[in-house]
Amino acid sequence: MITRTKSKALRSSLAPSGGATVKSAAPPLRPACRNDPFQVLDDLCVRAIFMLLSPVDFVRCDAVSRVWRATVRFNLTAYILRQNLPYAWENSRFEGMDDEERIREFKRLVFEDEAFRLGEATWVYKYPAAQFSSIAGDYVVWHKQGEAHLQWQVLTGAGESGQQVGRTHWLELSRLVQTAGPVRIDKLHVNEDGVLHVMMSVRDSLYLYGESRKYETLARQNAVFSLREDRILWADTSTLLPRPMIPLTISNANMYYLDAKRPTWQGGLGVTTSLAACSLRTGKILYSTHLLNQVPSSILESDFKMLRLRDSEYIIHLGAKPEGGTQHSISPNVAGFAIIDATTGKVIQHFRHAGMRGQDVCPKSNSSTFALWSPPAFSLAVEPSLPSTLGLIHIFTLQEATGKFALTSLTSLQIPIHKVSNTFAVHPFTLRGFDISHSRLRTVALEPYCDADDAAGGTYFDIGHGHRFRVNAKYRASTRQNVTLPPREGAQTTEKGKRRPCNVNLSGDSSLVMVDEKRVAFLDRVSPGTLWVFSFGANW
């Protein structure tokens, strides 16, 4: 089910206007009109007024008249962009744009902020049977166990290769594996280019020569399929025990997995394993390097996060502690993480704090900076004296002089979570937050604040092993707004244009994840599983 719209007020005030492009090299011409304040005030006064306007009011001025429209373009300065859209400005999103493109991008970003503030999602996707799901970029893939096919969609964009946006496509499992027996999906990943990796367990029956007894064989099939090109790229079959290939994550070009060819059964703790990489399009092995001493049987897929910073790729291994050399092991009670160079498979750096299992890693666009978001439950492990509603955002930046990452900023978030709400998600750079309470998804506005500790010299947290770091910024939840669904298509006159409430099923196995700066995904894993994707992006 796909629904999309936006409110009439937002559409009328924020939609891009037509007309010829007006250059901002000189002040616009003003006709003689007694009612036009621009005729009385000079350029400096007009610019001072525009600097005091809110982003929505600034955009609304663009729809008053041609003279105002030209004046808006002339006064859309770098100061206004940097003041109202700091994240977009830091990403150099406005570089190389002319006046018309700049005002169009400004309107789009202002619309997203206003839609988030009002809780008015413009696109809502609901997938009722999604026991397995993966989302990256504009591609989402889901599967219900027991079905003989996968389903996938292109959420937004142009829909390359004739792929219709919002249309559900089916991918039969018979195209991925040739077998007459039952097939079970174990894992699936999709990347931003629409390349899908599927790991399946295949059970076949065979009769040995001269015997009438039937033998059951269990094998694991790995297949890589291009959704954009509608063809299989490669596939291989391997025995299930010992497990030689445990996929972890994929990038746009490679797939990374654990190579467990040397089992060690002493104590039954796990297997000695290595980190390996192969080409996503050909399956050719690129490297296999011994990194992990022991992998417990409780290893989670979420322990490994793919991180892309400009032209470099890294793997963040959460819950890792150093054990000398380039080796490290996993411990569920250790706050630390390792940064692995995805090109060579070598550990380039260890941190003994902040990296608990299950945390979110978010890269900053067009930069060498990433954030590690610690929800309240994980923040307690870093600093036990913290209040239970305090989350931490660790900002790490690559230092050009040393080639190492360093903790450059620490932001604290005070998030009063309701008793019936056990999930919260936030984008660490735009500070757009979401939570769920009483089966309602809500947007959470975060505002900066100061307390008594700031006046006394600032707040310091022990980030591990006696290292204290000062909090650079503090935010707290101020207002919450229930997310509403767009009006129902084909509704009656009384319901036409009226937004609808959104109810989600909150359970103990639910998760809320920020897909990007304008989309959030909610997954309820209780059978048969339901995946919601809410987008607050503009429709134009």
Number of C-alpha atoms within 10 A of each C-alpha: 10 13 16 17 20 22 17 10 9 15 14 12 20 26 19 19 14 7 9 9 12 17 14 17 7 8 13 19 10 14 10 10 10 9 8 13 10 18 14 13 11 10 16 10 12 16 17 11 12 20 18 11 13 13 22 16 13 22 24 19 16 21 18 11 10 15 16 18 19 21 24 23 20 19 21 20 14 10 13 18 17 13 12 16 17 15 17 17 16 14 13 13 15 18 9 9 11 13 18 18 13 18 20 17 17 22 22 19 20 23 25 21 20 17 23 25 19 17 21 25 27 22 22 21 17 17 20 16 18 25 20 22 23 18 20 15 16 16 21 22 26 23 22 20 18 10 13 16 17 20 18 21 22 23 23 16 11 11 16 11 10 8 15 16 15 17 14 15 16 13 16 13 18 12 12 22 17 10 12 11 12 12 22 19 22 13 18 21 25 26 21 14 16 25 25 23 24 20 22 21 19 22 16 14 11 11 11 9 7 6 7 9 9 10 10 9 13 15 16 23 24 22 22 25 23 18 22 17 12 12 13 16 18 17 17 11 15 15 15 15 12 12 17 18 22 17 22 21 21 22 22 16 13 19 23 27 19 23 21 21 15 13 15 14 10 8 6 10 13 18 22 20 23 21 23 25 25 18 16 23 17 13 18 12 14 15 14 19 16 17 21 20 16 17 18 16 10 10 14 11 14 14 21 22 21 19 21 22 16 13 8 11 16 22 24 21 25 28 27 29 22 19 11 7 8 17 17 22 17 23 17 14 11 19 23 24 26 26 22 23 17 23 14 15 22 19 21 15 14 19 20 17 21 26 30 25 26 17 18 23 21 22 21 20 18 14 16 18 21 23 21 20 24 29 23 22 13 22 25 18 20 22 15 11 11 14 13 17 17 21 24 23 25 20 22 19 18 17 13 9 6 8 10 13 20 14 15 14 16 20 17 20 24 20 22 14 18 13 8 12 17 17 21 22 24 26 23 25 17 15 17 20 21 25 23 26 18 13 15 19 27 22 24 25 18 21 14 12 12 12 10 9 10 14 9 8 9 14 18 15 16 15 18 17 8 8 10 12 16 15 18 13 17 19 19 20 16 13 12 18 18 21 25 22 23 23 19 16 12 8 11 9 8 7 13 12 17 15 18 14 13 14 15 17 17 23 16 10 9 17 18 21 18 22 18 14 17 20 17 21 20 24 25 22 20 15 12 14 19 22 23 18 23 23 25 24 22 21 14 7
